[in-house]
Amino acid sequence: MIIFLRGPDAYRRRQKEKELTDFYQRKHPDFDFKKFDLSEDQDDYLALKDFLGQQSLFSNFKMSLIRGILEVEAKKIKPILKEQLTNENAVLVVSEDKSTKEFDFLLRKPAENQEFKKLNAEELAFFIRKEAEKRNLKFAPEAMKYLIRWQEQTNTDTWALINELDKISLADFPQPIAVVGLESLIPFSYQEEIFNLARILAGQNPLKKKLVALEQLLIQKEPAAYAFNLLSLSYGAPANLLLKLADYDVSAKSGGLDYEEILLDLALASN
């Protein structure tokens, strides 16, 4: 059997890897288990082929965990994987990226697959509550909103969020934890700097100040789309700015202005 775990959230992927590995280890205490990272050594697919084809000396069950299949020519690795679709052994295939067309069979039966994509606000709230319970933490509503906003603006991967929850659990805040405590422990310093520079571009400021802000963004090599999206997420932004940003977004996504041109246009507007 093949189980395909995919998507950008490494923390939740790793949790599922551990869950499956622990399950099969309990079910088959003497099982053969081996990891293969084809992104480190593309020729390792030959060792994988040998491992899957050899008879186990100590158990009738074996499990392999494979990373980096997209780093190997499909014609080399695809037949090896296809042979395992109806095999009783467990083949765990893990990829941060979605499979290419050559590997779309991993998205269909008899293979099993699970995606670990970026969580939306509602999913994040559920995830935070679940992880907070493990650490005996309770958050006030505004504190919960703060954590969700922090995660949305900083990371796709929930590893960083887990690290922050661990820090919070050591801080001994009164519960339910108020937003003021979180602001002192996990400030938005870096994101706020980029956000403030982007707001200068969109605001009624002297042209020189706007161009300096634009230069700072470019010097820091911040993706223009990131600065634009921070503006779009602004709380309390004027309605006319939000309408302008919506028009810009349509232009960018339809092949009109790119995000660097949009930021320059914002800087030059009303001057």
Secondary structure by P-SEA (a helix, b strand, c coil): cbbbbbcccaaaaaaaaaaaaaaaaaaccbbbbbbbcccccccaaaaaaaaaacccccccbbbbbbcccccccccccaaaaaaaccccbbbbbbbcccccccccccccccccccccccccaaaaaaaaaaaaaaacccccaaaaaaaaaaaaaccccaaaaaaaaaaaaaccccccccaaaaaacccaaaaaaaaaaaaaaaccccaaaaaaaaaaaaaacccaaaaaaaaaacccccaaaaaaaaaaaaaaaaccccaaaaaaaaaaccc
